[in-house]
Amino acid sequence: NSGGVLSLLDVRSTSKFKEQRLGKPLNVVNIPIDELKGRRFELPPRHIGFAIMVEAMENDGHLGTLEDCFGTRRSSRQTGDDGGTVNHSEQPRKRKREGQQKPWKVQGLISADDNAWDQAKRLGLLSSTLQTCGTTPLPRLWEPDLMVRDLLFPAILDAVTGKNAERATIEIWDLGSGSGRDVCFLAEELKQSLSSNQQQTNIANQVSFRVVAMDQRYRAKRNPNHGVAHEEECQQFWSRRGVGDLIECLEIDLMEPTKFTSMLEERARRALQLDSDGSAHKT
């Protein structure tokens, strides 16, 4: 867990999750097991522990998918003192080849059976509301880069809401944005911060922003030779989290300096132009 909050990955279907789910104080995220392999970039950092909730332990195929994704073996069922059933995973399998990434730190498997729900109800862990996309960011298992979180975001926020803030359209560029988690974080947090400031200052009403994700790996089609998210996957990721309209995706090869420089110069010229209403663009 991170920050003392236990994270839970719920791999049941979206319909099952909407029907019944765990909630606070747990940090719960639903990624259906059929989508898991294509959305592994949404998982926690590999050094942070988390648990997984699965359908009642009847589908060996689903458990095999979990083993393939996380390198974990099934263990036998264990029954707690109060009768609740929890399935704990064994230690991740040792990697046979050197140089492979360390496995995710899966701390346990929870079977979504009647005993588990009864136990969750007794502990007050059932969620009565389903959070949807709004101004408050949805729960996340993944984490942004620390520099983005601790340095860049505060600086941008001060620029758009501080005492010296000006009426402007802010454009933020992320070069080599990969799976798009950092640009998603910036879009989510700026959206929330500007919304909360509307009641305190009129600056928020005068500022708009756009985040531009740039990476050479963004392709119209998936490359079967690697698991890096391509453009369509990134757009789906941002849309699921309610910020798809705030992020632009560009395929840019940073190893071709001439083309890259020309693109930057063109965008900079457009960014410095005044809008028809007289507000300036800042990048």
C-alpha positions as CSV (number, residue, x, y, z in Angstrom):
1,N,0.0,0.0,0.0
2,S,1.0,3.6,-0.4
3,G,0.4,6.4,2.1
4,G,-1.2,3.9,4.5
5,V,-4.1,3.2,2.1
6,L,-4.6,-0.4,0.9
7,S,-5.1,-0.5,-2.9
8,L,-7.4,-3.1,-4.4
9,L,-7.6,-4.1,-8.1
10,D,-11.0,-5.4,-8.8
11,V,-10.8,-7.6,-12.0
12,R,-14.5,-8.5,-12.1
13,S,-16.7,-7.4,-15.0
14,T,-17.9,-3.8,-15.1
15,S,-21.5,-4.9,-14.5
16,K,-20.5,-6.9,-11.4
17,F,-18.5,-4.0,-10.1
18,K,-21.4,-1.6,-10.5
19,E,-23.7,-4.1,-8.8
20,Q,-21.5,-4.5,-5.7
21,R,-18.1,-3.3,-4.7
22,L,-15.8,-2.3,-1.9
23,G,-15.0,1.3,-1.2
24,K,-13.3,3.7,1.2
25,P,-11.0,3.5,3.1
26,L,-9.7,1.2,0.4
27,N,-8.4,2.6,-2.9
28,V,-10.4,0.5,-5.4
29,V,-10.0,0.4,-9.1
30,N,-11.9,-1.8,-11.6
31,I,-10.1,-3.2,-14.6
32,P,-12.0,-6.2,-16.0
33,I,-9.8,-9.2,-16.3
34,D,-10.3,-9.4,-20.1
35,E,-8.8,-5.9,-20.4
36,L,-6.0,-6.5,-18.0
37,K,-3.1,-7.3,-20.3
38,G,-3.7,-4.2,-22.4
39,R,-4.0,-1.9,-19.4
40,R,-1.1,-3.0,-17.3
41,F,0.3,0.6,-17.4
42,E,-2.6,1.5,-15.1
43,L,-1.2,-0.8,-12.3
44,P,0.7,0.4,-9.3
45,P,4.5,0.8,-9.3
46,R,6.0,-2.7,-8.8
47,H,7.3,-2.0,-5.3
48,I,3.9,-1.1,-4.0
49,G,1.7,-3.9,-2.7
50,F,-1.9,-4.3,-3.6
51,A,-4.6,-7.0,-3.4
52,I,-6.8,-8.4,-6.2
53,M,-10.5,-9.1,-6.1
54,V,-11.7,-11.8,-8.4
55,E,-15.0,-13.6,-9.1
56,A,-15.9,-16.4,-6.8
57,M,-13.1,-19.0,-7.3
58,E,-14.7,-21.1,-10.0
59,N,-13.0,-20.0,-13.2
60,D,-9.5,-21.6,-13.5
61,G,-9.1,-19.7,-16.8
62,H,-9.3,-16.3,-15.1
63,L,-6.8,-17.4,-12.4
64,G,-4.5,-18.5,-15.2
65,T,-4.8,-15.0,-16.7
66,L,-3.8,-13.5,-13.4
67,E,-0.8,-15.8,-13.1
68,D,0.3,-14.8,-16.6
69,C,0.0,-11.1,-15.8
70,F,1.5,-11.1,-12.4
71,G,3.5,-14.2,-12.0
72,T,1.6,-15.4,-9.0
73,R,0.4,-18.8,-8.1
74,R,-2.9,-19.8,-6.6
75,S,-3.0,-20.9,-3.0
76,S,-5.6,-22.9,-1.2
77,R,-8.5,-21.2,0.4
78,Q,-8.1,-19.9,3.9
79,T,-11.0,-19.3,6.3
80,G,-10.7,-16.5,8.9
81,D,-11.9,-16.8,12.4
82,D,-15.2,-15.1,11.5
83,G,-15.9,-17.3,8.6
84,G,-14.9,-14.9,5.9
85,T,-13.1,-16.5,2.9
86,V,-9.9,-14.8,1.6
87,N,-7.5,-16.4,-0.9
88,H,-3.9,-15.3,-0.4
89,S,-1.5,-15.5,-3.3
90,E,1.9,-17.1,-2.7
91,Q,5.1,-15.3,-3.3
92,P,5.6,-14.4,-7.0
93,R,7.4,-17.0,-9.1
94,K,11.1,-16.4,-9.4
95,R,12.2,-15.1,-12.7
96,K,14.4,-17.6,-14.6
97,R,16.0,-15.1,-16.8
98,E,18.1,-12.2,-15.6
99,G,17.2,-8.7,-16.6
100,Q,13.5,-9.1,-16.5
101,Q,11.4,-6.6,-14.5
102,K,10.5,-7.6,-11.0
103,P,6.9,-8.9,-10.6
104,W,4.1,-6.8,-9.2
105,K,3.8,-7.0,-5.4
106,V,0.4,-8.9,-5.2
107,Q,-0.3,-9.4,-1.6
108,G,-3.5,-11.4,-1.8
109,L,-6.5,-12.6,-3.8
110,I,-9.9,-12.0,-2.5
111,S,-12.7,-14.2,-3.8
112,A,-16.0,-12.2,-4.3
113,D,-18.2,-14.8,-2.7
114,D,-21.0,-14.4,-0.1
115,N,-18.7,-14.9,2.8
116,A,-16.4,-12.1,1.6
117,W,-19.3,-9.6,1.1
118,D,-20.7,-10.5,4.5
119,Q,-17.4,-9.8,6.1
120,A,-17.0,-6.5,4.1
121,K,-20.5,-5.4,5.3
122,R,-19.5,-6.1,8.9
123,L,-16.4,-4.1,8.5
124,G,-18.1,-1.2,6.8
125,L,-16.2,-1.6,3.5
126,L,-19.1,-1.7,1.1
127,S,-19.5,1.3,-1.2
128,S,-23.0,2.6,-1.7
129,T,-22.0,5.1,-4.5
130,L,-20.2,4.7,-7.8
131,Q,-17.8,7.5,-8.5
132,T,-18.1,8.8,-12.1
133,C,-16.0,11.2,-14.1
134,G,-16.4,14.8,-12.8
135,T,-14.0,17.4,-11.4
136,T,-12.6,15.0,-8.8
137,P,-10.1,12.5,-10.2
138,L,-11.1,8.9,-10.2
139,P,-9.2,6.5,-7.9
140,R,-5.9,5.5,-9.4
141,L,-3.4,2.7,-8.8
142,W,-0.7,4.1,-11.0
143,E,1.4,7.1,-9.9
144,P,2.8,10.0,-11.8
145,D,6.5,10.8,-12.0
146,L,7.5,12.4,-8.7
147,M,9.0,15.4,-10.5
148,V,5.7,16.0,-12.3
149,R,3.7,15.6,-9.0
150,D,6.0,17.5,-6.7
151,L,7.6,20.2,-8.8
152,L,5.9,20.7,-12.2
153,F,2.2,20.6,-11.1
154,P,2.6,23.0,-8.2
155,A,4.5,25.4,-10.6
156,I,1.8,25.2,-13.2
157,L,-0.9,25.6,-10.6
158,D,0.7,28.7,-9.2
159,A,1.0,30.2,-12.7
160,V,-2.7,29.8,-13.4
161,T,-4.2,30.5,-9.9
162,G,-1.5,32.5,-8.1
163,K,-1.7,36.3,-7.4
164,N,0.2,37.0,-10.6
165,A,-2.0,34.8,-12.8
166,E,-3.2,36.2,-16.0
167,R,-6.0,35.5,-18.3
168,A,-4.5,32.9,-20.7
169,T,-4.7,29.6,-22.5
170,I,-2.0,27.3,-21.1
171,E,-0.5,24.6,-23.3
172,I,1.7,22.0,-21.6
173,W,3.9,19.7,-23.7
174,D,5.1,16.3,-22.5
175,L,8.0,15.0,-24.7
176,G,8.2,11.2,-24.6
177,S,4.9,10.8,-22.8
178,G,4.8,7.0,-23.2
179,S,1.6,5.5,-21.8
180,G,0.2,9.0,-21.0
181,R,0.0,8.7,-17.2
182,D,1.8,12.0,-16.5
183,V,-0.3,14.0,-18.9
184,C,-3.4,12.4,-17.5
185,F,-2.4,13.3,-14.0
186,L,-1.8,17.0,-15.0
187,A,-5.1,17.2,-16.8
188,E,-7.0,15.6,-13.9
189,E,-5.4,17.7,-11.2
190,L,-5.6,21.0,-13.1
191,K,-9.3,20.3,-13.9
192,Q,-10.0,19.8,-10.2
193,S,-8.0,22.7,-9.0
194,L,-9.4,25.2,-11.5
195,S,-12.9,24.1,-10.7
196,S,-12.4,24.4,-6.9
197,N,-11.0,27.9,-7.4
198,Q,-14.1,29.2,-9.2
199,Q,-15.8,29.8,-5.9
200,Q,-12.8,31.8,-4.6
201,T,-11.5,33.8,-7.5
202,N,-12.4,34.8,-11.0
203,I,-9.0,33.7,-12.3
204,A,-10.2,30.2,-12.8
205,N,-12.9,31.4,-15.1
206,Q,-10.4,33.2,-17.3
207,V,-7.9,30.3,-17.7
208,S,-8.1,27.3,-20.0
209,F,-5.5,24.7,-20.6
210,R,-4.5,21.8,-22.9
211,V,-1.9,19.1,-22.4
212,V,-0.1,17.8,-25.5
213,A,1.3,14.3,-25.3
214,M,4.2,13.7,-27.7
215,D,5.8,10.3,-28.4
216,Q,7.2,8.4,-31.4
217,R,5.5,5.3,-30.3
218,Y,2.0,6.6,-30.9
219,R,0.8,4.7,-33.9
220,A,-2.6,4.2,-35.6
221,K,-2.2,0.5,-35.0
222,R,-0.7,-1.6,-32.3
223,N,2.8,-2.8,-32.7
224,P,2.8,-6.6,-31.9
225,N,6.5,-6.5,-30.9
226,H,6.0,-4.4,-27.8
227,G,3.4,-3.7,-25.2
228,V,3.7,0.1,-25.2
229,A,0.3,1.9,-25.3
230,H,-0.4,3.3,-28.8
231,E,-2.5,6.4,-29.6
232,E,-5.9,4.6,-29.4
233,E,-5.2,3.0,-26.1
234,C,-4.0,6.3,-24.6
235,Q,-7.1,8.1,-25.9
236,Q,-9.3,5.4,-24.3
237,F,-7.4,5.7,-21.1
238,W,-7.8,9.5,-20.9
239,S,-11.5,9.3,-21.9
240,R,-12.2,6.7,-19.2
241,R,-10.8,9.2,-16.7
242,G,-12.8,12.1,-18.0
243,V,-10.0,14.2,-19.5
244,G,-9.9,13.0,-23.1
245,D,-11.0,16.4,-24.3
246,L,-8.2,18.1,-22.5
247,I,-5.3,16.1,-24.0
248,E,-3.9,16.1,-27.6
249,C,-1.8,13.2,-28.8
250,L,1.0,13.7,-31.4
251,E,3.3,11.2,-33.0
252,I,6.7,12.8,-32.8
253,D,10.1,11.2,-33.3
254,L,12.5,12.9,-30.9
255,M,15.4,11.4,-32.8
256,E,14.7,13.5,-35.9
257,P,15.7,16.9,-34.6
258,T,14.9,18.9,-37.8
259,K,11.3,17.7,-38.1
260,F,10.9,18.0,-34.3
261,T,12.3,21.6,-34.2
262,S,10.1,22.6,-37.1
263,M,7.0,21.3,-35.4
264,L,7.9,23.0,-32.1
265,E,8.5,26.3,-33.9
266,E,5.2,26.1,-35.7
267,R,3.3,25.3,-32.5
268,A,5.1,28.1,-30.6
269,R,4.1,30.6,-33.3
270,R,0.5,29.6,-32.9
271,A,0.7,29.6,-29.2
272,L,2.0,33.1,-29.1
273,Q,-0.7,34.5,-31.2
274,L,-3.6,36.4,-29.6
275,D,-7.0,34.8,-29.5
276,S,-9.8,36.7,-31.1
277,D,-10.9,37.8,-27.6
278,G,-7.4,39.1,-26.8
279,S,-6.3,36.5,-24.4
280,A,-2.7,35.2,-24.7
281,H,-1.5,31.7,-25.1
282,K,1.3,30.5,-22.9
283,T,3.4,27.3,-23.2
